[in-house]
Amino acid sequence: MVLTIVIVAVFPVFAWIGYGRSAGTGVTAAAVAAAVCWAGGILALLATGLFRFRGNSASGVLLGTAFRTGLPIVVGLVLHRSGGSLAAAGVFAMILGYYLVALVAETLLAIRVMGGSRQHSEGTRTS
């Protein structure tokens, strides 16, 4: 939920930049960038949380990093290389910008998830 709020909160800034660059197509590029980075962040958080409950937090963080980084880079490169109006509107640059915003928010959320894991494991050790 927090990641969604962050992505939506900064959307007007990216939409404004996109509109200034390519009118309506720039706003679409901002929306695509938001969706791609949101999906990567959500998948990363799900992987981190899933593996935390299985007692293998390191694997969850690594898999989460693959989702968080891989999805935006792959989609950005595919859209950029395919050309077209989204590429001309700078969708790859938008994805990179959104990636930085999403990375900060998702990392802080992952730390909270992992902190809960440590408290849970300490609680079971003392029991």
N, C-alpha and C positions, 0 to 999 in steps of 0.2 A: 504494500500500500504506500509506504513512504517513497519508494523508488518511483512509483507512478506519479505521486504528487510533485516530486522534484522534476521529472520529465515534463509534466504539464506546465509547471510554473515557469520554466525557462523557454517554453515553446514560443511565446510571443516575441522574444528577442531573436530567435532563429528565424521565425516567420518574417519579421521585419527586415532582417538582413537578406533573406531570400527574395522578398518582394522587391527590395531595392535593387537587387541584382538581376532578377528575371521575372518580375511580376508574379502572376499566378503559378507559373511553373516553379519558381523559387520557393513559394509557400508549400507546394507539393513536395519539393525536395526536402524541406525542413520536416514535414510530416513523415516522410519515408525514413529520414535519419532518426527521428524520435522513435518510430516503431521498431526499427532495427536495433537500436541501442537498448530500448526497453526490453525487447525479447531476449537479447543477450544477457542483460542484467538479471532478469527473472530466472532464466535457465541456470545462471551461475548460482544464484541464491538457493534455488531448489536443489541443485547438486550438493552444495555445501551443507544444507540442512539434512538432506537424505543420508549422506555419508556420516554426518555427525551422530545420528541416531544408531548407525551401524558400528560406531566405535572406530571409524577410519577417517578421521577429519582431514588428514593430509591429502588423501585421494580426492575427497570432495573439493578441497581448495584447488587442486590441480585441474580437475575436470571443470570446475567453475571458471578457472582462468581460460581454459580452451573455449568455453561458450562466450565468456565476456569479451575476449579479444578476437577469437576466430570468426564468429558470426558477423560482427561489423566490418572487419577487414575483408572477408570473402565477398559479402554482399556489396560493399563499397567498390571493390575492384571489378566485380562483374558489371555493376551498373556503369562505372566509369569507362570500362573497356568496350561496352556495348554501344557507347555513343548515345545519341538522341538528346531529347530536350532535358531530361534529368541530369545527364552528364554535363550539358552546357550550363545548366543552372548551378552546378557545383555541388551535386549531391555527395560526392566523396568528401569534400571539405566539410560539409555539414555533418556527415557521419563522424568524422574525426573530432569536430568540435563537440558534438553531443556525446561522443565516447568519453571525453575528458570529464564532462559534467556527470555522466552516469557512473563513471569509474569511482569518483569521489563518494558519491552517494552509496553505491553498491559495496564499496570497501568498508565504509562505516557500518553498514548493515551486516556485512559478513563478520566483522569484529564482534558485533553484538551477539550474533548466532554462535560464534566460536566461544565467546565468553560464557554463554549459557552452557556450552558443552563442558567447559572446565569446571563450572560450579556443580554441574550434574555429576561429573566424575569424582570431584572431591567429596560430594555428599554420599556417594556410594562407597567410597573408601572408608569413611568414618563410621558407616553403619555396621 
